Amino acid sequence: MMDILHNLGVGLSHLLGVVPFSLLLAGIFIGVVAGALPGISFVNAMALALPFTYVMEPTNAMVFLAGLYCGGVFGGSISSILINIPGSPGSLPATWDGYPMTQRGESARALGIAITCSAIGGIGSALMMIFVSPPFANFALRFGQPEFFAATVLGLVSVVAIAKGKMLTSMISLFMGLTVGAIGLDPLYAIPRLTFGWSILENGVSFVVVLIGMFAIGEVLGWVSSRSPTRYKPASKTRALLPSVKDLLKLKGAISRGTGIGCVIGAIPGTGAIIGAIISYGIEKQVSKRGNEFGTGVEEGLAAPETAKNATTGTATIPLLTLGIPGSAATAIMLAALMLHGVNPGPMLFITGTDLIYTVFAAYLVANILMIAAGMLVARAFTLLMAIPPGLLFGFIAVLCLVGAFGVRNNMADVYICIGFGILGFLLQRYHIPTAPLILGVILGPLAERYFLTSMIAYDNNFLIFFTRPLSGVILFLAFAFLAWSFWESIQKRFKNFRQYPN
Amino acid sequence: MINIEKRQSLLTRIKVAGLTGPVMVILVGLLPLFFLTVGDKSQLIIDSSKMGPYSWPRVMLVSLATAGLFWGISRLRNSSPNSASSADPDQINTVKLVLGILSIVLYGVAIDVIGFALGTFLFLTSWFILGGIRRFLVIAANSALGTGALLYLFLKVAYLPLPRGIGIFDTTTVNLYRLMGIY
């Protein structure tokens, strides 16, 4: 413990040097701005920044990328809250309760809650990374294919919990997403499926393209065709209003649950901010006394996923630093930055590169504190942007989104796919079918299929393996418990009705 | 006579239930299944005891069609001939919607042919008019400056290989880039 604190102190003193601190600040601002602009994700910004890190010291490169990562994961919530378009996938739940707050004229408060909760989640995750890295790495090392499959099932089940009262339409949306996720070459035999001879589809459909299409293009079409003047209501305040300590104490349950869930989910490779945020939203909806009001602008519904989203950042870096396994696209870019400098992450790095490791730890801690100021400044600039007439604004949003879709693989086919999903997103909105389960299906579908098939091969088609292995059994039990919990209220209601009117 | 009344009542219920959505879902679920079934399997050599490459998408498609069927049944059961129409209260302007979709689709197709620069300028101009902006100067200035700013951002900062168009449009785009100092 004393060793950790001593090393952290050394790391902090390195970080506070002029160059590393300036790079950290630059990273945070670039990340928040890139995250806030729909169509330009922070992962793209990190990828674009990668060549620039070559001229930096390895520690400085990691500090810069850590700032970009922490700022970028939060940045997406600004556009989610203000214009109902998530800037990054993890900010999707912020549209459900954050945007209704904006429609009520409470955008400043919503932004303040999002910034503060994201920072708290990020700090919690950074502390977790600092103090629990080694045991966490051992835990994640025990995950086999059945455990990964069980974890994806847990993620998919969360859709049902989120969709109280919209069970059937949510299932339709989820199966649509799972079908879209199955497009392309199958993971075992490399046979094209659902490609209809279109070779670009053999690589599958990128969830980023689906996300941009469903939300941004769908929203643009919704605005242009709407006869209702309240469909698009610009934010009333031009600044974020940080919540008071009293307000935060009211949200302490949501914040602590969000931090816990985010930290655990973040440590599982292949998950990331979106799964952490969605599972956290689903659990909060079950736990909160105002669960039935979620989706109408409830503060807990905004606080929990916002906390969980940034709480994944620190723990997602644990498998990278301790095992050399990147759990997400963002940490894969960090791995590339380390490799560029000939640094191999792994257990040995904790012995030979303590300076680097603890400076990175300190960077995560400080980045989440500085993010509050960066978030407030960018949010202020963004709300001023909202003063632009919607006729002009939505034109530019459409262009940004289509270029964002093009930028995923530098291919025009993704632009057409994005437009197609935009029209689908608009139609789903018209039929009151939730769109979030579709996105979750596209993300988790390919993972679930791959883990399921590889488990079947490894264990001779023994379906029971998912239940007999202790870790996957426990995760699946949690998934079933989650499912039963979400059905419990309606079962209880039906039982009550039956007892009142038995005939 | 009773049969005709019953049939009319059923038709009204179908109309009221708004079954277009569920029917679409069922079709979306079932149509690709047909293509999957007749797909080329000549290159496929798999152990029959194991799950094949089509198993997972088939399960998803059948589940989608089944969920659509249940959705249709539930909408039919919850509707009555006397109930109000289930139409969305947020009425849409169909003409604007069609024009909006057309302009986005045309933009997607056009940037491959006439290039990103000209395509974006024309798209922004048409979109601003569609968005209710009527002042010529505002439209022209925003389209031109906006296109310029986007070109600078994506080409100079992000190094995106945006389409330059074909033939004369390619030459025009390159000249424009040279003029802007981004080529």
Interface residues (C-beta under 8 A of the other chain):
Chain A: I40 N44 L48 L168 T169 M171 I172 F175 M176 L178 T179 A182 D186 L188 Y189 I191 R193 L194 F196 I217 V220 L221 V224 S225 S226 R227 S228 R231 P389 P390 G391 L392 F394 G395 F396 A398 V399 L400 L402 V403 F406 G407 N410 M412 V415 Y416 I419 G422 I423 R430 Y431 H432 I433 G445 E449 F452 L453 M456 I457 N461
Chain B: G18 G21 V25 V28 G29 P32 F35 L36 G39 Q43 L44 I46 S49 K50 M51 G52 P53 Y54 W56 P57 M60 L61 S63 L64 A67 G68 F70 W71 S74 D88 D90 Q91 I92 N93 T94 K96 L97 L99 G100 I101 I104 V105 Y107 G108 I111 D112 F116 T120 F123 L124 W127 F128 L130 G131 G132 I133 V138 N142 G146 L150 F154 A158 Y159 L160 P161 L162 P163
